[in-house]
Amino acid sequence: MYATPETGDGWITHLVGADDEGLIVEARFAMSPRFRSLVKGRQTDLVFAARSRLARLGINICPLADPLFNSDHCTLRLQVVAAIRSYGITEHLRHIVIPGLRVGRLVYCPQDNRLHSAEIHRLIRSNDIQVPAGFSVDSKGYLILRPQQQIFRFLKPLTLDEITAVATHADGKDLLNRLQIREQVDHIELPPQDGLVTACSMFLHRHYVVLRNLDDSLGFHLQATVLDPVSTRGTNIYLEFINRSDQLIINPAVAASVHEAIPIAPSRRYWHGGPASGQVDPESGDETEYRRLSEIFDRLEAGPLKDRYSHRMVAVTLRPETLLDGGSPDWIWTQPETPLDPRRGTDLSAGLIAEGLALDTRAEYGTRILEHVPDGARATLLLGYFPNLIEHTEICAAALRERIGRILFHRVSFEHGPFLSARDHGRLADYEGLGIEVFWCNRARGHVVRHVFRGLRGYFTAPEKIDRFRSSLIFAIYGSTQPLTESAAQQAERLLVNLKALFGSEISILTGGGPGAMLQITNAAHRLGLLVGSSFIETVDQEPNETADYYQTFQARSRQARQRWFEIASFHLFLLGGVGTLEEIGLTLTDMKLGVIEAAPIVFFDGSGDSFYWEGLQSQLSRMAKCGRMPSWLLDNVLMTSDPDAIPRFYKRALRLG
């Protein structure tokens, strides 16, 4: 995994005053010892990069002096200006620029890891980075970026509530994506004394790019100046320009330096908090870790009712490594073998009482032992089943007091086996927000996996594959449970070969995880050394494959919600499929239309050699666009083909890559 050497987002500590252009504030930036040692004596190589969402609102934040360093942080004086006047943000600026607002980060951009022109050109030719079409590289090693012929505008003036939500809320970018719409233009016209937001396509994997205002004759870029590896991947890499002159500027451009990112060794945090036990090949799966943890669960759950909801083992240990040597947890609770009231056993524990908990019912729940755990202990919680509603509330309360820091569960559900409900997914999101690590001792797969988030969606994966999962470029591939013919399967594998040639080896394939075409694609991807993920659904016609490197599970009634977990993919490809695939096509196209996911190329592929499978859909989509029932730009992003070699050419054209 590769990262930009930077601090986290700094925040405004107080408002200093105002000048003729905007507000003056002071911001504080926390610095880790590693970052401080990295920049020691080279503070002049620090660059302030404002938050992208603020720049997209037309707000420019510029440093007024060098940062002042203290033991574990530094302070920086900043000027905050509503630079794109046509957005009408000026009147609201004072209401959102207040203490606590996160404004941006400090990035270490030394000259000795900056690439020269020949090195940049080599990276582009070898597809190690993908840059916008029409790029130039000058003799001084600056990459000249030219945006696509599009601008982003707001449908209506933003209210203070909308601006505040965009600037401060965790999902503010999602709201901004809905409020700020794209408009195609023949040429970008940057008006005098005003600005606009545009975008380009770029894919960075092991490098970061710093935008430089060397000459503002073609526009002055706002202070959101650093494009990170991994997160800079897609069609909407936003560029924010202002024109400080009295003359019109046509087709603005910006220079950029390219730097090598910092390689980060994969983090392998296991359920007991330490390294893996024994010498285990990371690529073959950690069978030893599973066997040892499974033995611990068997020991703690020993009893005649261990396979019933009425036996919901709960245990807490302050030192999980002692369990490996046969030690006992610090606290343990098991449901009484004969509950006095059945509602205190099976039904209540399952959390399936639609009418709610009767006031005269005395609930039995093992998480009550958490009241004995001292504050700040960050203990490890072992659960026979994934938490139900009552257990969840107790866990959240304990987490707020840092009594627990890690959860291990053995089974997901009594009725649904390994498939999580919609409520379960919400609870996993709560645990992530509270800083709790979640591990699953998965009996069906015979391994221990950790739940990790990528953006807003979480998947289970082995500890040694977490960083690769978080950094890979993901392609969602949909298809039927029926297998492809041998020739069609060979064509599909050639498609994967082409994707790897265009975007490099750090790509990942995400499927529904069922048999047939999905399994064939999974096996082909593994033969090519690619990471493979699956979103398993509880259905009668899909036997989940057991080779996915990362996965998530969904109960049958969560079928459409499951599509949200495909949001982590940058691209969507559809192989031959039936009505299930047709539903996924409709959801994907609608999500792009509504701005829920980024507008990106969509491929419909038929390598069977028979009459073209998608011909009817092709005619239908064309008719919908002609009748104004589908945006024409959405149709421009669609390729229907039986030629796997046409796909990389289509990606380069649709993404406007050089």
C-alpha positions in Angstrom: 0.0 0.0 0.0 1.2 3.5 -0.8 0.3 6.7 1.0 1.0 10.5 0.9 3.2 11.7 3.8 0.7 14.0 5.5 -1.0 15.0 8.7 -4.6 14.4 9.4 -7.1 17.2 8.7 -6.4 20.3 10.8 -9.2 22.2 12.5 -9.9 25.9 13.2 -9.1 26.8 16.8 -10.3 30.4 16.7 -11.3 33.3 14.5 -8.6 35.9 14.4 -10.4 38.6 12.4 -11.3 39.7 8.9 -9.7 41.6 6.0 -11.0 43.1 2.8 -11.2 39.6 1.1 -12.3 37.2 3.8 -11.7 35.8 7.3 -8.5 35.1 9.1 -8.3 32.0 11.3 -5.8 29.9 13.1 -5.8 26.1 12.6 -4.1 23.3 14.5 -2.6 20.1 13.0 -1.8 17.1 15.0 1.6 15.5 14.1 2.6 12.0 14.8 6.2 11.4 15.9 6.9 9.6 12.6 5.7 12.6 10.5 7.6 15.1 12.7 10.9 13.2 12.3 10.2 12.9 8.5 10.0 16.7 8.1 12.5 17.7 10.7 14.7 20.5 9.3 12.7 20.5 6.0 9.6 22.4 7.0 9.8 24.5 3.8 8.8 21.3 1.9 5.4 21.3 3.6 2.4 22.2 1.5 -1.0 23.1 2.9 -3.8 21.3 1.0 -7.3 22.5 1.6 -10.3 20.1 1.9 -11.7 19.2 -1.5 -15.3 19.6 -0.4 -14.6 23.2 0.6 -12.9 24.0 -2.7 -15.9 22.6 -4.6 -18.0 25.1 -2.7 -15.7 27.8 -4.1 -14.0 28.4 -0.7 -10.3 29.1 -1.0 -8.1 28.6 2.1 -4.5 30.0 1.9 -1.7 30.0 4.4 -0.6 33.5 5.5 2.7 32.4 7.2 4.9 29.4 7.9 3.5 26.9 10.4 4.6 27.2 14.1 5.7 23.9 15.6 5.1 22.6 19.1 5.8 19.2 20.6 3.0 17.2 19.0 1.2 19.7 16.8 1.7 22.9 14.7 -0.5 25.9 14.2 -1.0 27.8 10.9 -2.7 31.1 10.2 -5.0 30.9 7.2 -7.2 33.2 5.1 -10.6 31.9 4.1 -12.3 33.5 1.0 -15.4 32.7 -1.0 -13.4 32.8 -4.2 -16.1 31.7 -6.7 -18.5 34.6 -6.3 -21.2 33.3 -8.5 -21.9 30.5 -6.0 -23.2 33.0 -3.5 -21.3 31.6 -0.5 -19.9 34.9 0.8 -23.0 35.8 2.9 -22.8 32.4 4.7 -19.0 32.2 5.2 -19.0 33.6 8.7 -21.6 31.1 9.8 -19.6 28.0 8.8 -16.0 29.2 9.4 -16.0 28.6 13.1 -13.9 26.6 15.6 -13.9 22.9 14.9 -14.3 23.2 11.1 -11.8 20.8 9.4 -9.9 22.8 6.8 -7.2 20.6 5.3 -3.9 18.9 5.9 -0.1 19.5 5.7 1.6 17.4 3.1 5.4 16.7 2.9 6.4 17.3 -0.8 10.2 17.1 -0.9 12.1 17.7 -4.1 14.2 14.5 -3.8 11.2 12.2 -4.4 9.8 14.3 -7.3 10.0 12.7 -10.7 11.6 14.2 -13.8 9.9 14.4 -17.2 11.4 11.2 -18.6 10.3 9.3 -15.5 6.8 10.6 -15.7 6.6 9.7 -19.4 7.8 6.2 -18.6 5.1 5.8 -16.0 2.4 6.9 -18.4 3.6 4.6 -21.2 3.7 1.6 -18.9 0.2 2.4 -17.4 1.6 2.8 -13.9 -0.3 6.0 -13.8 -3.2 7.2 -16.0 -3.5 10.9 -16.7 -6.0 13.1 -18.7 -6.0 13.2 -22.5 -4.2 16.2 -23.9 -1.6 16.2 -21.1 1.9 17.7 -21.5 5.1 17.3 -19.6 7.5 20.3 -19.8 11.3 20.3 -19.5 11.2 21.1 -15.8 9.2 18.0 -15.0 5.8 19.5 -14.6 2.8 17.6 -15.8 0.3 19.9 -17.4 -3.3 18.8 -16.7 -6.2 19.9 -18.9 -9.7 19.2 -17.7 -12.5 17.6 -19.6 -15.0 19.7 -21.4 -17.4 19.9 -18.5 -18.2 22.2 -15.6 -20.1 21.6 -12.4 -22.8 23.9 -11.2 -25.5 24.1 -8.6 -29.2 23.8 -9.6 -30.1 26.5 -7.2 -28.4 28.8 -4.6 -27.4 26.8 -1.6 -29.0 27.4 1.7 -27.0 27.8 4.9 -28.2 24.4 6.1 -26.9 22.7 2.9 -23.6 24.5 3.0 -23.1 23.5 6.7 -24.0 19.9 6.0 -21.5 19.7 3.1 -18.7 21.3 5.1 -19.2 19.5 8.4 -21.1 16.2 8.1 -19.4 12.9 7.5 -21.6 12.3 4.4 -21.2 15.9 3.2 -19.5 14.8 0.0 -22.5 12.6 -0.9 -24.8 15.5 -0.5 -22.5 17.7 -2.5 -22.5 15.1 -5.3 -26.2 15.4 -5.5 -26.4 19.2 -5.3 -23.6 19.8 -7.8 -24.5 18.6 -11.3 -22.3 18.2 -14.4 -22.8 20.1 -17.6 -21.0 19.3 -20.9 -19.5 22.3 -22.8 -17.6 22.8 -26.0 -15.0 24.9 -24.2 -14.6 25.9 -20.6 -15.1 29.6 -20.2 -13.5 31.0 -17.0 -15.1 34.4 -16.5 -13.1 37.4 -15.2 -12.9 37.8 -11.4 -14.9 34.6 -10.9 -14.3 30.9 -10.9 -15.7 27.5 -11.7 -15.4 23.8 -10.9 -14.4 21.2 -13.5 -12.8 17.8 -13.5 -10.5 15.3 -15.2 -9.9 11.6 -15.1 -6.8 10.3 -13.4 -5.6 7.1 -11.7 -2.8 7.2 -9.2 -1.5 4.0 -7.6 1.9 4.6 -6.1 2.4 8.3 -6.6 0.9 11.6 -5.5 0.5 14.8 -7.5 0.9 18.4 -6.2 -0.9 21.1 -8.2 1.3 24.2 -8.7 0.2 27.7 -9.6 3.3 28.6 -11.7 1.5 30.9 -14.0 -2.1 32.0 -13.6 -2.6 33.1 -17.2 -4.6 29.9 -17.7 -6.3 30.2 -14.4 -5.4 30.0 -10.7 -6.2 26.7 -8.9 -7.6 26.8 -5.4 -5.6 25.4 -2.5 -7.0 21.9 -2.8 -3.7 21.0 -4.3 -2.7 17.4 -3.5 -4.0 14.3 -5.3 -3.4 11.2 -3.2 -2.6 7.7 -4.5 -5.6 5.2 -4.4 -8.2 7.8 -3.6 -7.4 9.6 -6.9 -9.0 7.1 -9.2 -12.0 8.0 -11.4 -13.6 10.4 -13.8 -14.4 13.1 -11.4 -11.1 14.3 -10.1 -12.2 17.8 -9.3 -10.3 20.9 -10.3 -11.3 24.3 -9.0 -10.1 27.4 -10.9 -10.5 31.2 -10.5 -9.7 34.0 -12.9 -7.9 36.8 -11.1 -7.7 38.9 -14.3 -10.1 41.2 -16.1 -10.1 39.0 -19.3 -11.9 35.8 -20.2 -9.8 32.6 -20.0 -10.7 29.7 -22.3 -9.9 26.1 -21.2 -7.9 26.6 -18.0 -5.0 24.3 -17.2 -2.7 23.6 -14.2 0.8 22.4 -13.7 1.6 19.5 -11.3 4.7 17.9 -9.9 4.6 14.1 -9.5 6.1 12.5 -6.3 6.7 8.9 -5.2 4.4 7.9 -2.4 5.5 6.2 0.8 5.3 2.4 0.8 3.5 1.1 3.9 4.1 -2.5 5.1 0.8 -4.4 5.4 -0.7 -4.3 8.9 -1.6 -7.8 10.2 -3.7 -7.2 13.3 -5.1 -10.5 14.5 -8.0 -11.2 16.9 -5.7 -11.5 19.9 -3.9 -8.2 19.0 -0.6 -9.7 18.1 1.1 -11.4 15.1 -0.2 -14.7 13.7 0.6 -17.8 15.7 3.1 -20.1 14.0 4.5 -19.9 10.5 1.5 -19.5 8.2 1.6 -18.7 4.5 -0.6 -15.6 4.1 -1.7 -16.7 0.7 -3.0 -20.1 1.8 -5.2 -18.8 4.6 -4.6 -18.8 8.3 -5.9 -22.2 9.2 -3.9 -22.3 12.5 -5.5 -19.1 13.8 -9.0 -20.4 13.0 -8.4 -23.8 14.6 -7.0 -22.3 17.8 -9.8 -19.8 18.1 -12.5 -22.4 17.3 -11.2 -24.6 20.1 -11.5 -21.6 22.5 -15.2 -21.1 21.4 -15.9 -24.8 21.8 -14.4 -24.8 25.3 -16.4 -21.7 26.4 -19.6 -22.9 24.8 -19.5 -26.5 26.1 -23.0 -27.6 27.0 -26.0 -29.3 25.5 -27.6 -26.2 24.1 -24.7 -24.7 22.2 -26.4 -24.8 18.9 -29.5 -23.0 20.0 -30.3 -19.3 20.4 -31.1 -20.0 24.1 -27.3 -20.5 24.6 -25.8 -17.1 23.7 -22.3 -17.4 25.3 -20.8 -14.0 26.2 -17.2 -13.8 27.6 -14.8 -10.9 28.3 -11.1 -11.2 28.5 -8.5 -8.5 29.3 -5.7 -10.6 27.9 -6.9 -12.6 24.9 -3.5 -14.2 24.4 -3.9 -16.1 27.6 -6.9 -18.0 26.0 -4.5 -19.5 23.5 -2.7 -21.3 26.4 -6.0 -22.7 27.9 -6.7 -19.8 30.2 -10.1 -18.7 31.2 -11.8 -15.3 30.4 -12.1 -12.7 33.1 -15.9 -12.8 32.9 -18.3 -15.4 31.3 -22.1 -15.7 31.0 -24.3 -18.4 29.4 -28.0 -18.5 29.2 -29.7 -20.7 31.8 -30.4 -24.1 30.2 -34.2 -23.9 31.0 -35.5 -20.3 30.7 -38.5 -19.6 32.8 -40.1 -17.7 29.9 -39.4 -18.8 26.3 -39.4 -15.1 25.3 -36.3 -14.8 27.4 -34.6 -17.5 25.3 -35.1 -18.2 21.7 -37.5 -15.4 20.5 -36.1 -12.6 22.5 -32.5 -13.4 21.9 -33.2 -13.6 18.2 -34.5 -10.1 18.3 -37.5 -11.1 16.2 -40.4 -9.9 18.3 -42.1 -7.5 15.9 -44.4 -6.0 18.6 -41.4 -5.1 20.8 -40.3 -6.1 24.2 -43.2 -6.5 26.7 -42.7 -4.5 29.8 -43.4 -7.5 32.0 -40.7 -9.6 30.3 -37.4 -9.9 32.2 -34.8 -10.0 29.5 -31.9 -12.4 29.8 -28.7 -11.2 28.1 -25.1 -12.0 28.7 -23.7 -8.5 27.9 -24.8 -7.4 31.3 -21.3 -8.7 32.5 -19.9 -5.6 30.7 -20.9 -3.5 33.8 -18.0 -5.3 35.6 -15.4 -4.3 33.1 -13.4 -1.2 34.1 -13.5 2.0 32.0 -10.6 2.3 29.5 -9.9 -1.5 29.6 -10.5 -1.9 25.8 -11.1 -5.6 26.6 -11.9 -8.4 24.0 -15.6 -9.5 23.9 -16.3 -13.1 22.7 -19.9 -13.8 21.5 -21.5 -17.1 20.5 -23.8 -15.2 18.1 -23.6 -11.9 16.4 -25.2 -9.3 18.8 -29.0 -8.9 18.8 -30.7 -5.6 19.7 -30.3 -5.8 23.5 -26.7 -6.9 23.3 -25.9 -4.2 20.8 -27.1 -1.4 23.0 -25.0 -2.8 25.9 -22.0 -3.1 23.7 -22.4 0.5 22.4 -22.7 1.8 25.9 -19.6 0.0 27.0 -17.7 1.2 23.9 -18.4 4.8 24.8 -16.6 4.2 28.1 -13.8 2.3 26.3 -14.5 -0.9 28.2 -14.2 -3.0 25.0 -12.1 -2.5 22.0 -12.6 -5.8 20.1 -15.4 -8.2 19.3 -15.1 -11.8 18.2 -18.3 -13.7 17.2 -18.7 -17.3 16.2 -22.1 -17.6 14.4 -24.1 -15.0 12.6 -27.6 -16.4 12.8 -29.5 -19.5 13.9 -32.1 -19.4 11.1 -30.0 -17.8 8.3 -26.6 -19.4 8.9 -23.7 -17.1 7.8 -26.0 -14.4 6.3 -26.3 -11.0 8.0 -29.5 -9.0 8.2 -29.9 -5.3 7.3 -29.9 -4.6 11.1 -26.7 -6.5 11.5 -25.0 -4.3 8.8 -26.2 -1.2 10.7 -24.7 -2.6 13.9 -21.4 -3.2 12.2 -21.3 0.4 11.0 -22.0 1.5 14.7 -19.0 -0.6 15.9 -16.8 1.0 13.2 -17.9 4.5 14.3 -17.2 3.6 18.0 -13.7 2.3 17.1 -14.4 -1.4 17.8 -12.6 -4.0 15.8 -14.8 -6.9 14.7 -13.6 -10.4 14.0 -15.6 -13.4 12.7 -14.5 -17.0 13.5 -16.3 -18.3 10.3 -17.0 -22.0 10.6 -18.2 -22.3 7.0 -14.9 -21.0 5.6 -12.7 -22.3 8.4 -10.8 -19.0 8.9 -10.8 -15.9 11.1 -11.6 -12.6 9.2 -11.8 -9.0 10.3 -14.5 -6.6 9.2 -13.0 -3.5 7.5 -14.6 -0.6 5.8 -13.8 0.8 2.4 -15.6 4.1 2.2 -19.1 3.5 3.6 -19.2 -0.2 3.0 -17.6 -3.0 5.1 -16.3 -6.4 4.1 -14.7 -9.3 5.9 -11.2 -10.2 4.9 -8.1 -11.9 6.3 -5.8 -9.6 8.3 -3.0 -10.0 5.9 -5.1 -8.8 3.0 -6.7 -5.7 4.5 -4.3 -3.2 2.9 -4.6 -4.8 -0.5 -8.4 -4.8 -0.3 -8.4 -1.1 0.7 -6.0 0.0 -2.1 -7.0 -2.1 -5.1 -9.0 -0.7 -8.0 -12.2 -2.6 -8.0 -14.3 -3.9 -11.0 -17.8 -5.2 -10.3 -18.6 -8.0 -12.6 -22.2 -9.4 -12.8 -23.4 -12.6 -14.4 -25.7 -15.6 -14.3 -25.6 -18.6 -12.1 -25.5 -20.6 -15.3 -21.9 -21.2 -16.6 -20.5 -19.6 -19.7 -19.5 -21.8 -22.6 -15.9 -22.7 -22.8 -15.2 -20.1 -25.6 -17.1 -17.4 -23.7 -15.2 -18.1 -20.6 -11.9 -17.8 -22.5 -13.1 -14.4 -23.9 -14.0 -13.3 -20.4 -10.6 -14.2 -19.1 -9.0 -12.3 -22.0 -11.1 -9.3 -20.8 -9.4 -9.6 -17.4 -6.0 -9.8 -19.0 -6.8 -6.5 -20.8 -7.9 -4.8 -17.6 -4.7 -5.9 -15.9 -2.6 -4.5 -18.8 -4.4 -1.2 -18.7 -4.6 -0.6 -14.9 -1.9 -2.8 -13.5 -1.9 -5.8 -11.2 -3.4 -4.1 -8.2 -7.0 -4.5 -9.4 -9.7 -6.5 -7.8 -12.8 -8.3 -9.1 -16.1 -8.1 -7.1 -18.9 -10.6 -8.0 -22.1 -11.9 -6.4 -20.1 -14.9 -5.3 -22.4 -17.5 -6.8 -21.8 -20.4 -9.2 -21.8 -20.3 -13.0 -20.3 -17.3 -14.7 -19.4 -15.7 -11.3 -17.4 -18.7 -10.3 -15.7 -18.9 -13.7 -14.6 -15.2 -13.4 -13.5 -15.8 -9.8 -11.2 -18.7 -10.9 -9.9 -16.7 -13.9 -9.1 -13.7 -11.7 -7.2 -15.9 -9.2 -5.2 -17.5 -12.0 -4.1 -13.9 -13.0 -3.1 -13.2 -9.4 -5.9 -10.7 -8.8 -7.8 -10.1 -5.6 -11.4 -11.3 -5.7 -14.4 -10.3 -3.5 -18.0 -11.5 -3.2 -21.3 -10.2 -2.0 -23.1 -13.4 -1.0 -26.9 -13.4 -1.0 -29.1 -16.0 0.7 -30.9 -17.7 -2.2 -31.8 -21.3 -3.1 -29.9 -21.2 -6.5 -26.5 -19.8 -5.3 -24.0 -21.9 -3.5 -21.4 -19.4 -2.2 -17.9 -20.0 -3.5 -15.3 -20.5 -0.9 -12.3 -18.8 -2.5 -13.2 -15.1 -2.2 -10.5 -13.0 -0.6 -13.0 -10.5 0.9 -16.7 -10.9 1.2 -20.0 -9.8 2.8 -23.2 -11.7 3.3 -26.9 -10.7 3.0 -30.1 -12.3 4.0 -32.7 -12.8 1.2 -34.8 -9.8 2.1 -31.8 -7.5 1.8 -31.4 -8.2 -1.9 -31.6 -4.6 -3.1 -29.7 -3.2 -0.1 -26.9 -5.5 -1.2 -26.4 -3.4 -4.3 -25.1 -0.6 -2.0 -22.1 -2.8 -1.3 -21.1 -2.7 -4.9 -20.5 1.1 -4.5 -16.9 0.4 -3.7 -16.3 -0.6 -7.3 -15.0 2.0 -9.8 -16.3 0.2 -12.8 -19.2 -2.2 -13.6 -19.2 -4.9 -16.2 -22.1 -7.2 -17.1 -21.7 -10.7 -18.6 -24.6 -12.9 -19.8 -27.3 -12.9 -17.1 -30.9 -13.3 -16.4 -33.6 -11.3 -14.5 -31.3 -10.9 -11.4 -28.6 -9.3 -13.6 -31.3 -7.2 -15.2 -32.3 -5.9 -11.8 -28.6 -5.0 -11.0 -28.3 -3.2 -14.4 -31.3 -1.1 -13.5 -30.0 -0.2 -10.0 -26.6 0.6 -11.4 -27.9 2.9 -14.1 -30.2 4.6 -11.7 -27.5 5.2 -9.1 -25.3 6.8 -11.8 -28.2 9.0 -13.0 -28.9 10.2 -9.4 -25.3 10.7 -8.5 -25.3 8.0 -5.9 -22.2 6.5 -7.5 -19.7 8.1 -9.9 -20.6 8.2 -13.6 -18.1 5.7 -15.1 -17.9 3.5 -18.1 -20.3 0.5 -18.1 -19.6 -2.6 -20.3 -22.0 -5.2 -21.5 -20.0 -8.1 -22.7 -21.1 -11.2 -24.7 -18.2 -13.4 -25.8 -20.4 -16.4 -26.7 -20.1 -16.0 -30.5 -23.8 -16.4 -31.0 -26.3 -13.6 -31.8 -25.5 -10.6 -29.6 -27.2 -11.2 -26.3 -27.6 -7.5 -25.3 -29.1 -6.3 -28.6 -32.6 -5.9 -27.2 -31.3 -3.9 -24.2 -29.2 -1.8 -26.5 -32.2 -0.8 -28.6 -34.3 -0.1 -25.4 -31.6 2.2 -23.9 -31.3 4.1 -27.2 -35.0 4.6 -27.3 -35.1 5.8 -23.7 -32.4 8.4 -24.4 -34.2 9.5 -27.6 -37.5 10.0 -25.7 -35.7 12.0 -22.9 -36.3 9.3 -20.3 -32.6 8.7 -19.8 -29.7 11.2 -19.8 -27.7 11.1 -23.0 -24.5 11.3 -21.1 -25.3 8.1 -19.4 -25.7 6.3 -22.8 -22.3 7.8 -23.8 -20.8 5.8 -20.9 -22.1 2.4 -22.2 -20.3 -0.1 -24.4 -21.9 -3.2 -25.7 -19.4 -5.5 -27.3 -18.3 -9.1 -28.0 -14.7 -8.1 -28.5 -12.6 -8.1 -25.3 -9.9 -6.0 -27.1 -12.4 -3.2 -27.6 -12.8 -2.7 -23.9 -9.5 -1.0 -23.0 -9.8 1.3 -26.0 -13.3 2.2 -24.8 -12.1 2.9 -21.2 -9.4 5.2 -22.5 -11.8 7.1 -24.7 -14.7 7.3 -22.1 -12.3 8.3 -19.3 -10.5 10.7 -21.6 -7.1 9.3 -20.6 -3.9 10.1 -22.4 
